[in-house]
Amino acid sequence: MRSIILGGLLATALMAAGCGGPMEEEEAAELATQEAPLPDCSNVPNADLRRYYNDAAHSQLIGEFGCYCGGLYNWGGRSVYSEYILEC
């Protein structure tokens, strides 16, 4: 009888302690502190665009990022093989 009571007390104590203590809530991420906001291209008269390719020969376009003639281009992947466009 005594071992059953001690076993129950031990189990209750372990459940109360939990695994690592109480959990703390994480704060919501601030959108203003994100890496970099998307640029506003509406007032960019020329281009500021980077095109990314799959190889050094620029065989296949795999993505673009930047402003091009007032519009934002943000699609695909990025690589070390790129081309910078400055004019529309």
mmCIF file of the C-alpha atoms, coordinates in Angstrom:
data_MODEL
# 
_entry.id   MODEL 
# 
loop_
_atom_site.group_PDB 
_atom_site.id 
_atom_site.type_symbol 
_atom_site.label_atom_id 
_atom_site.label_alt_id 
_atom_site.label_comp_id 
_atom_site.label_asym_id 
_atom_site.label_entity_id 
_atom_site.label_seq_id 
_atom_site.pdbx_PDB_ins_code 
_atom_site.Cartn_x 
_atom_site.Cartn_y 
_atom_site.Cartn_z 
_atom_site.occupancy 
_atom_site.B_iso_or_equiv 
_atom_site.pdbx_formal_charge 
_atom_site.auth_seq_id 
_atom_site.auth_comp_id 
_atom_site.auth_asym_id 
_atom_site.auth_atom_id 
_atom_site.pdbx_PDB_model_num 
ATOM 1  C CA . MET A 1 1  ? 0.000  0.000  0.000   1.00 0.00 ? 1  MET A CA 1 
ATOM 2  C CA . ARG A 1 2  ? 2.804  2.320  0.971   1.00 0.00 ? 2  ARG A CA 1 
ATOM 3  C CA . SER A 1 3  ? 4.612  1.800  -2.380  1.00 0.00 ? 3  SER A CA 1 
ATOM 4  C CA . ILE A 1 4  ? 1.413  2.614  -4.313  1.00 0.00 ? 4  ILE A CA 1 
ATOM 5  C CA . ILE A 1 5  ? 1.016  5.921  -2.468  1.00 0.00 ? 5  ILE A CA 1 
ATOM 6  C CA . LEU A 1 6  ? 4.692  6.831  -2.948  1.00 0.00 ? 6  LEU A CA 1 
ATOM 7  C CA . GLY A 1 7  ? 4.473  5.875  -6.637  1.00 0.00 ? 7  GLY A CA 1 
ATOM 8  C CA . GLY A 1 8  ? 1.392  8.081  -7.056  1.00 0.00 ? 8  GLY A CA 1 
ATOM 9  C CA . LEU A 1 9  ? 3.080  11.010 -5.344  1.00 0.00 ? 9  LEU A CA 1 
ATOM 10 C CA . LEU A 1 10 ? 6.165  10.598 -7.521  1.00 0.00 ? 10 LEU A CA 1 
ATOM 11 C CA . ALA A 1 11 ? 4.059  10.472 -10.699 1.00 0.00 ? 11 ALA A CA 1 
ATOM 12 C CA . THR A 1 12 ? 2.154  13.603 -9.642  1.00 0.00 ? 12 THR A CA 1 
ATOM 13 C CA . ALA A 1 13 ? 5.383  15.455 -8.905  1.00 0.00 ? 13 ALA A CA 1 
ATOM 14 C CA . LEU A 1 14 ? 6.842  14.521 -12.295 1.00 0.00 ? 14 LEU A CA 1 
ATOM 15 C CA . MET A 1 15 ? 3.700  15.671 -14.127 1.00 0.00 ? 15 MET A CA 1 
ATOM 16 C CA . ALA A 1 16 ? 3.772  19.002 -12.297 1.00 0.00 ? 16 ALA A CA 1 
ATOM 17 C CA . ALA A 1 17 ? 7.416  19.550 -13.207 1.00 0.00 ? 17 ALA A CA 1 
ATOM 18 C CA . GLY A 1 18 ? 6.813  18.829 -16.900 1.00 0.00 ? 18 GLY A CA 1 
ATOM 19 C CA . CYS A 1 19 ? 9.599  18.569 -19.447 1.00 0.00 ? 19 CYS A CA 1 
ATOM 20 C CA . GLY A 1 20 ? 11.699 21.669 -19.020 1.00 0.00 ? 20 GLY A CA 1 
ATOM 21 C CA . GLY A 1 21 ? 9.348  23.899 -17.097 1.00 0.00 ? 21 GLY A CA 1 
ATOM 22 C CA . PRO A 1 22 ? 6.610  26.230 -18.271 1.00 0.00 ? 22 PRO A CA 1 
ATOM 23 C CA . MET A 1 23 ? 6.542  27.324 -21.905 1.00 0.00 ? 23 MET A CA 1 
ATOM 24 C CA . GLU A 1 24 ? 6.926  30.982 -22.713 1.00 0.00 ? 24 GLU A CA 1 
ATOM 25 C CA . GLU A 1 25 ? 5.045  32.574 -25.574 1.00 0.00 ? 25 GLU A CA 1 
ATOM 26 C CA . GLU A 1 26 ? 7.160  34.007 -28.367 1.00 0.00 ? 26 GLU A CA 1 
ATOM 27 C CA . GLU A 1 27 ? 6.505  37.564 -29.409 1.00 0.00 ? 27 GLU A CA 1 
ATOM 28 C CA . ALA A 1 28 ? 4.989  38.130 -32.833 1.00 0.00 ? 28 ALA A CA 1 
ATOM 29 C CA . ALA A 1 29 ? 7.525  39.075 -35.485 1.00 0.00 ? 29 ALA A CA 1 
ATOM 30 C CA . GLU A 1 30 ? 7.470  42.714 -36.493 1.00 0.00 ? 30 GLU A CA 1 
ATOM 31 C CA . LEU A 1 31 ? 7.083  43.069 -40.250 1.00 0.00 ? 31 LEU A CA 1 
ATOM 32 C CA . ALA A 1 32 ? 9.083  46.301 -40.150 1.00 0.00 ? 32 ALA A CA 1 
ATOM 33 C CA . THR A 1 33 ? 12.123 44.385 -38.871 1.00 0.00 ? 33 THR A CA 1 
ATOM 34 C CA . GLN A 1 34 ? 12.128 41.850 -41.709 1.00 0.00 ? 34 GLN A CA 1 
ATOM 35 C CA . GLU A 1 35 ? 15.258 41.560 -43.891 1.00 0.00 ? 35 GLU A CA 1 
ATOM 36 C CA . ALA A 1 36 ? 14.338 44.012 -46.636 1.00 0.00 ? 36 ALA A CA 1 
ATOM 37 C CA . PRO A 1 37 ? 10.999 45.376 -47.762 1.00 0.00 ? 37 PRO A CA 1 
ATOM 38 C CA . LEU A 1 38 ? 10.078 45.126 -51.426 1.00 0.00 ? 38 LEU A CA 1 
ATOM 39 C CA . PRO A 1 39 ? 11.129 48.258 -53.307 1.00 0.00 ? 39 PRO A CA 1 
ATOM 40 C CA . ASP A 1 40 ? 8.557  50.770 -54.557 1.00 0.00 ? 40 ASP A CA 1 
ATOM 41 C CA . CYS A 1 41 ? 9.149  50.854 -58.309 1.00 0.00 ? 41 CYS A CA 1 
ATOM 42 C CA . SER A 1 42 ? 6.402  53.340 -59.178 1.00 0.00 ? 42 SER A CA 1 
ATOM 43 C CA . ASN A 1 43 ? 8.830  56.294 -59.182 1.00 0.00 ? 43 ASN A CA 1 
ATOM 44 C CA . VAL A 1 44 ? 11.813 54.530 -60.795 1.00 0.00 ? 44 VAL A CA 1 
ATOM 45 C CA . PRO A 1 45 ? 12.049 55.883 -64.370 1.00 0.00 ? 45 PRO A CA 1 
ATOM 46 C CA . ASN A 1 46 ? 14.813 53.492 -65.471 1.00 0.00 ? 46 ASN A CA 1 
ATOM 47 C CA . ALA A 1 47 ? 15.676 49.923 -64.636 1.00 0.00 ? 47 ALA A CA 1 
ATOM 48 C CA . ASP A 1 48 ? 17.400 48.547 -61.549 1.00 0.00 ? 48 ASP A CA 1 
ATOM 49 C CA . LEU A 1 49 ? 16.948 44.861 -62.334 1.00 0.00 ? 49 LEU A CA 1 
ATOM 50 C CA . ARG A 1 50 ? 19.094 41.788 -61.758 1.00 0.00 ? 50 ARG A CA 1 
ATOM 51 C CA . ARG A 1 51 ? 18.492 38.712 -63.929 1.00 0.00 ? 51 ARG A CA 1 
ATOM 52 C CA . TYR A 1 52 ? 19.728 35.324 -62.698 1.00 0.00 ? 52 TYR A CA 1 
ATOM 53 C CA . TYR A 1 53 ? 20.838 32.460 -64.969 1.00 0.00 ? 53 TYR A CA 1 
ATOM 54 C CA . ASN A 1 54 ? 21.557 28.760 -64.469 1.00 0.00 ? 54 ASN A CA 1 
ATOM 55 C CA . ASP A 1 55 ? 25.150 28.889 -65.777 1.00 0.00 ? 55 ASP A CA 1 
ATOM 56 C CA . ALA A 1 56 ? 27.982 31.222 -66.824 1.00 0.00 ? 56 ALA A CA 1 
ATOM 57 C CA . ALA A 1 57 ? 26.863 31.104 -70.480 1.00 0.00 ? 57 ALA A CA 1 
ATOM 58 C CA . HIS A 1 58 ? 23.448 32.526 -69.434 1.00 0.00 ? 58 HIS A CA 1 
ATOM 59 C CA . SER A 1 59 ? 21.702 29.584 -71.110 1.00 0.00 ? 59 SER A CA 1 
ATOM 60 C CA . GLN A 1 60 ? 18.479 29.753 -69.114 1.00 0.00 ? 60 GLN A CA 1 
ATOM 61 C CA . LEU A 1 61 ? 16.885 32.597 -67.151 1.00 0.00 ? 61 LEU A CA 1 
ATOM 62 C CA . ILE A 1 62 ? 15.924 31.259 -63.699 1.00 0.00 ? 62 ILE A CA 1 
ATOM 63 C CA . GLY A 1 63 ? 14.747 34.449 -61.949 1.00 0.00 ? 63 GLY A CA 1 
ATOM 64 C CA . GLU A 1 64 ? 14.606 38.235 -61.763 1.00 0.00 ? 64 GLU A CA 1 
ATOM 65 C CA . PHE A 1 65 ? 14.557 40.745 -58.932 1.00 0.00 ? 65 PHE A CA 1 
ATOM 66 C CA . GLY A 1 66 ? 14.283 44.513 -59.061 1.00 0.00 ? 66 GLY A CA 1 
ATOM 67 C CA . CYS A 1 67 ? 12.569 47.393 -60.785 1.00 0.00 ? 67 CYS A CA 1 
ATOM 68 C CA . TYR A 1 68 ? 12.106 47.521 -64.528 1.00 0.00 ? 68 TYR A CA 1 
ATOM 69 C CA . CYS A 1 69 ? 10.404 50.560 -66.107 1.00 0.00 ? 69 CYS A CA 1 
ATOM 70 C CA . GLY A 1 70 ? 8.113  51.238 -63.127 1.00 0.00 ? 70 GLY A CA 1 
ATOM 71 C CA . GLY A 1 71 ? 7.237  47.609 -62.330 1.00 0.00 ? 71 GLY A CA 1 
ATOM 72 C CA . LEU A 1 72 ? 8.591  45.208 -59.718 1.00 0.00 ? 72 LEU A CA 1 
ATOM 73 C CA . TYR A 1 73 ? 9.956  41.881 -60.921 1.00 0.00 ? 73 TYR A CA 1 
ATOM 74 C CA . ASN A 1 74 ? 10.392 39.305 -58.170 1.00 0.00 ? 74 ASN A CA 1 
ATOM 75 C CA . TRP A 1 75 ? 10.199 35.712 -59.330 1.00 0.00 ? 75 TRP A CA 1 
ATOM 76 C CA . GLY A 1 76 ? 12.234 32.512 -59.565 1.00 0.00 ? 76 GLY A CA 1 
ATOM 77 C CA . GLY A 1 77 ? 15.550 31.635 -58.016 1.00 0.00 ? 77 GLY A CA 1 
ATOM 78 C CA . ARG A 1 78 ? 18.893 33.342 -57.641 1.00 0.00 ? 78 ARG A CA 1 
ATOM 79 C CA . SER A 1 79 ? 22.406 32.253 -58.539 1.00 0.00 ? 79 SER A CA 1 
ATOM 80 C CA . VAL A 1 80 ? 25.917 33.649 -58.853 1.00 0.00 ? 80 VAL A CA 1 
ATOM 81 C CA . TYR A 1 81 ? 25.417 33.973 -62.625 1.00 0.00 ? 81 TYR A CA 1 
ATOM 82 C CA . SER A 1 82 ? 23.611 37.265 -63.029 1.00 0.00 ? 82 SER A CA 1 
ATOM 83 C CA . GLU A 1 83 ? 23.227 40.266 -65.281 1.00 0.00 ? 83 GLU A CA 1 
ATOM 84 C CA . TYR A 1 84 ? 22.455 43.799 -64.140 1.00 0.00 ? 84 TYR A CA 1 
ATOM 85 C CA . ILE A 1 85 ? 20.023 45.831 -66.277 1.00 0.00 ? 85 ILE A CA 1 
ATOM 86 C CA . LEU A 1 86 ? 20.113 49.628 -65.897 1.00 0.00 ? 86 LEU A CA 1 
ATOM 87 C CA . GLU A 1 87 ? 17.986 50.874 -68.810 1.00 0.00 ? 87 GLU A CA 1 
ATOM 88 C CA . CYS A 1 88 ? 14.454 50.194 -69.997 1.00 0.00 ? 88 CYS A CA 1 
# 
